[in-house]
Amino acid sequence: MRSLQREPGLLLALLAVIVLVCVFILYPQIRVIITPGTGYIDFLSGGTWIRSTSQSIQVMVLSTTTAVLLGFVFAYAMVYTDMPWKPFFRLIGILPLLSPPFVVAASYLILFGPRGLITYGIFGQTISVFGLGGIWGVQTIAFFPFAYQLIADVLSRSDARLEQAARNLGAGPWQVFRSVTLPLSRPGLGAAILTTAIYVLEDFGNPALIGGTFTVLPTQAYGLISGFGDLPGATAVSTLLLALALILYVAKIRLDGGRSFITVSGRASSMPRPPVPVVLTWACFVACLLLAVVILTVYGTLLVSALTLNFPNNLSFTTKHFEYITSDVNGTALQNTLIFGVVAAAFSAVFALVAGWLVERGSWPGRRVLDFLLIMPAAIPGLFFGIGYATAFNEAWLDWLDRGVLIIISMIFWNIPVGYQAAVAGLRQIDRTMDEAATSLGASSLRGFRDVLIPMLGGSISVGFVTTFVRAVTTLSVVIFLFTSGTTVATIRIFQLVNDLNWGRATAFTVADIGMAILALGGIALLSRGRIALGAARA
């Protein structure tokens, strides 16, 4: 990259990125932290945070442990065994990623609540599922896919030659697993534990629906604002939540940048993995099948509830719940969800790519600070991010700013880290001589970026777009304090309807939201294939 003084366009691009990051990432978070002021002393001395903090940590440890165990079993089965139905299980493994996490709690209430289909309808028991046990169960199902994806990625990239060598030296399957496979999976396992722990810690929807009197930090912050209008108290709780999330994220960064577990050399290996014992293969199949049954029961219950009059008391078929969600007011919520998600995903993917290029290819002072600010939202709980926007931009002189625009901006910058890190990783795989050749022929750095690098970074753009879109259409915590009647999104309406115990309409909204996400992602995949095919034809 040439000197910034020699290329005004490059300097303007850098200044624009810095200003946008400071205004829409750094400033809102500072406003949250400074809002309590001296109120931190009263907050800490009052001790109301102690119980919610300890309960948050308790939930985090329990849910993370079971979610990661399930994720590891699922990943091992997918990568190492030759069990049947793998395409089916892969689909099941990503289904929870396409829906708001708290819909698992809604289905859990329908199945196991005081008048649940299983607890009351089958066993005739009226039991309470609210509290620690309920949160633990639903968060395990809601967040195990994150652990599964991370662990499966590491296991699939490990070199089978090491395991084959151990087997050739006389080691048994268990010894190979304990001494070779498990150590090689340690980076993915560590990342899965810390990433899942962050998601569990900051989860708001599931504890809000099924926690009852079992309060965690996100629900305490929400209750202080919605119930008492206590913004300073809520921001103090949110700051404590941020501190815990940052501790986990710093640990994750140190793990990622620490000990090396590289097993992939320059030469590709076609050697198959050592065969897994038949008994273990079928054990993995049974475990995956049981988990698939649970997930299908959760989402099948939502679909049946959406198509029946009053599930489970009246199972007469009806479409009135879907007619309700397509009415003018509720149809707007779905329309907002789609528009906000697509616009935020497009801008986030492009901004992340430009920012990644400026940081990775640049040599200007302070770029490491910008690098930190661009990955910082990954450690910021959604509730904290939303409160930051509500606090920072709730000003009289900003009344002209449409709340829909503010929601889109919040989605853009909350999801920057994934697209940014994908762009940086992609750029590191491209030799600098590729874009330097363009500049040596007289092209500006910006033109070299546009004509040379962007066509080679299509995968990074896709990662940023898809991730931002999915998170945008499934998030609740970021928008819970930002929406208005005209900018309501599907997750807000689902949350409101579940709280009103209107299961039919809530589940219809959920099915529509998930279906919309699947159709949009399918359309994106088809367009991407079309561009690839067109490019191949032109070549």
MODA-V10900 format. One line per field, one symbol per residue. ss: DSSP state (2 for helix, 1 for strand, 0 for the rest). phi: phi as a letter, one per 20 degrees, with the letter a starting at -180 (. if undefined). A space follows every 50 residues. Layout:
ss=???
phi=???
//
This chain:
ss=00022202222222222222222222222222222000222222220222 22222222222222222222222222222200000222222222222200 00222222222200000000000000000002222222222222222222 22222220022222222200002222222222220222222222222222 22002222220000002222222222220022222222222222222222 22222200000000000000000000022222222222222222222222 22222201110001111002222220022222222222222222222222 22222222220000002222222222222002222222222200022200 00222222222222022222222222220002222222220000222222 22222202222222222222222200000000002220022222222220 002222222222222222222222222222222222220
phi=.ffffecgfffffffffffffffddffffffffegflffgffffffmfef fffffffffgffffgfffffffgfffffededffmfgffffffdgffecg gfffffffffecfgcfgefefeemddcedeogfffgffffffdfgffgff ffffffefefffffffffeofegfffffecffffegffffffffffffff fefdffffecfmeeedgfffffffefecmefgffffffffffffffffff ffffffeegecfcdefefddfffgfeggffgfffffffffffffffffef ffffffdcfbfefceffbdffffffefgffffffffgfffffffffffff ffffffffffeecefnffffgfffeggfeeggffffffffffdecffdff fffffffffffgefdggfffffffffffedfgffefffffeoffffffff edegfedgffffffffffffffedfcffefddfcfecfdffffffffffe mefgfffffffffffffffffffffffffffffffffff
//
